[in-house]
Amino acid sequence: MSTAVTALEEMERRAARPGEAYGADAHVVCDGLVRIYRTEGVEVLALQGLDLLVRRGEVVAVVGASGSGKSTLLGILSGLDRPTAGSARVGGQDLGTMTRAQRLRFRRHVVGFVWQQTSRNLLPYLTAAENVAVPLAAAGVRRRARERRVAESLEVLGVGDCRDRRPGELSGGQQQRVAIAVACANRPEVLLADEPTGELDEATSAEVLGALRGVNRELGTTVLVVTHDEAVAGQVERTVAIRDGRTASEVVRRVERRDGQERLVATEYAVLDRAGRLQLPREFTEALGLRERVRLELGPDHIVVRPDERGGDRG
Ligand SMILES: Nc1ncnc2c1ncn2[C@@H]1O[C@H](COP(=O)(O)OP(=O)(O)OP(=O)(O)O)[C@@H](O)[C@H]1O
């Protein structure tokens, strides 16, 4: 009896303790994010409880098959779309509960956006400098400060010499760099890029990725880039893979020094969500024919997952 009371007291004490919010110190937080599209009576579950934490100043690539929910995720994080359930926070601001005015301010000052189609990022009849000035004018930045900021932004992206040219007079890589300058004009905390190298060849993709890293380094901007491009994903510190609307795995790359030599080491992790769910890589489940249920054994410092030898027998 007394043991039961003690256990109950302990549970009550724990429940009363102010719990630290999930990812309290992260810059971008997705907590059980759900997005359901409803069109003509059909429901599409684009995000199915996605968890993601991005630290301030990180560059993270998001990869995944077509239809896995990558663009839906960016749509929510950019404030264009709202989650159906779960929560998304950027810089401490909750995207599910923002008022219209807060949303507008968020889109002007907190996030910057670069799309895949170069034509969607820039106004064709304005010069590069005029394009960068548009979001500054919308944010009420005065003319003098605006001119300074335009010059600075084009310089950071290495396209200062393109200032008086229109998009049609720029290469694909230059256009995307100007687009990044536009997205960063108001010095957002977070830069979101949806397939920014999708229309470019390999060398130009590397140039645009270099520009995104430059913005991260020089302006301290947190960068989240959705990509199909293996070369892009392979060059950032962390790659998050989405499968079926959920974060499935992560690859973390870091430089290790051994015997006086530096080498890049990539480690793959499966993501364990807060409910304890773990998505096993498809290659693993297929290799062992794992289906429906598996046997688990707890070791001192690991867990063993084995096929269920009894198969369909649920007795
Ligand atoms: N506006 C919409 N209405 C209905 N369904 C949608 C809408 N937008 C996306 N979807 C569906 O939601 C799912 C996720 O789409 P999403 O565009 O986020 O995937 P993605 O990973 O970005 O794909 P891709 O790499 O092809 O761009 C898909 O099944 C898609 O068909």
The ligand as an SDF file (V2000), in Angstrom:
LIG
                    3D

 31 33  0  0  0  0  0  0  0  0999 V2000
   -2.8760   21.4570  -52.7020 N   0  0  0  0  0  0  0  0  0  0  0  0
   -2.9440   20.1350  -52.6160 C   0  0  0  0  0  0  0  0  0  0  0  0
   -4.1210   19.4860  -52.6600 N   0  0  0  0  0  0  0  0  0  0  0  0
   -4.2030   18.1480  -52.5580 C   0  0  0  0  0  0  0  0  0  0  0  0
   -3.1290   17.3360  -52.3960 N   0  0  0  0  0  0  0  0  0  0  0  0
   -1.9120   17.9160  -52.3340 C   0  0  0  0  0  0  0  0  0  0  0  0
   -1.7540   19.3460  -52.4590 C   0  0  0  0  0  0  0  0  0  0  0  0
   -0.4200   19.6190  -52.3730 N   0  0  0  0  0  0  0  0  0  0  0  0
    0.2190   18.4490  -52.2220 C   0  0  0  0  0  0  0  0  0  0  0  0
   -0.6720   17.4280  -52.1990 N   0  0  0  0  0  0  0  0  0  0  0  0
   -0.3650   15.9910  -51.9960 C   0  0  0  0  0  0  0  0  0  0  0  0
    0.3290   15.8630  -50.7650 O   0  0  0  0  0  0  0  0  0  0  0  0
    1.3820   14.9240  -50.8590 C   0  0  0  0  0  0  0  0  0  0  0  0
    2.7130   15.5950  -50.5180 C   0  0  0  0  0  0  0  0  0  0  0  0
    3.0080   16.5560  -51.5190 O   0  0  0  0  0  0  0  0  0  0  0  0
    4.2970   17.4920  -51.5180 P   0  0  0  0  0  0  0  0  0  0  0  0
    4.1980   18.4030  -52.6920 O   0  0  0  0  0  0  0  0  0  0  0  0
    4.4750   18.1020  -50.1930 O   0  0  0  0  0  0  0  0  0  0  0  0
    5.4680   16.4200  -51.7500 O   0  0  0  0  0  0  0  0  0  0  0  0
    6.9850   16.6410  -52.1860 P   0  0  0  0  0  0  0  0  0  0  0  0
    7.7740   15.7100  -51.3460 O   0  0  0  0  0  0  0  0  0  0  0  0
    7.3210   18.0870  -52.1230 O   0  0  0  0  0  0  0  0  0  0  0  0
    6.9730   16.1550  -53.7000 O   0  0  0  0  0  0  0  0  0  0  0  0
    7.8960   16.6400  -54.9370 P   0  0  0  0  0  0  0  0  0  0  0  0
    9.2830   16.2090  -54.6250 O   0  0  0  0  0  0  0  0  0  0  0  0
    7.2910   15.9150  -56.0880 O   0  0  0  0  0  0  0  0  0  0  0  0
    7.7360   18.1380  -55.0330 O   0  0  0  0  0  0  0  0  0  0  0  0
    1.3340   14.3690  -52.2720 C   0  0  0  0  0  0  0  0  0  0  0  0
    0.5750   13.1730  -52.2370 O   0  0  0  0  0  0  0  0  0  0  0  0
    0.5940   15.4520  -53.0600 C   0  0  0  0  0  0  0  0  0  0  0  0
   -0.1140   14.8950  -54.1340 O   0  0  0  0  0  0  0  0  0  0  0  0
  1  2  1  0
  2  3  1  0
  2  7  2  0
  3  4  2  0
  4  5  1  0
  5  6  2  0
  6  7  1  0
  6 10  1  0
  7  8  1  0
  8  9  2  0
  9 10  1  0
 10 11  1  0
 11 12  1  0
 11 30  1  0
 12 13  1  0
 13 14  1  0
 13 28  1  0
 14 15  1  0
 15 16  1  0
 16 17  2  0
 16 18  1  0
 16 19  1  0
 19 20  1  0
 20 21  2  0
 20 22  1  0
 20 23  1  0
 23 24  1  0
 24 25  2  0
 24 26  1  0
 24 27  1  0
 28 29  1  0
 28 30  1  0
 30 31  1  0
M  END
$$$$
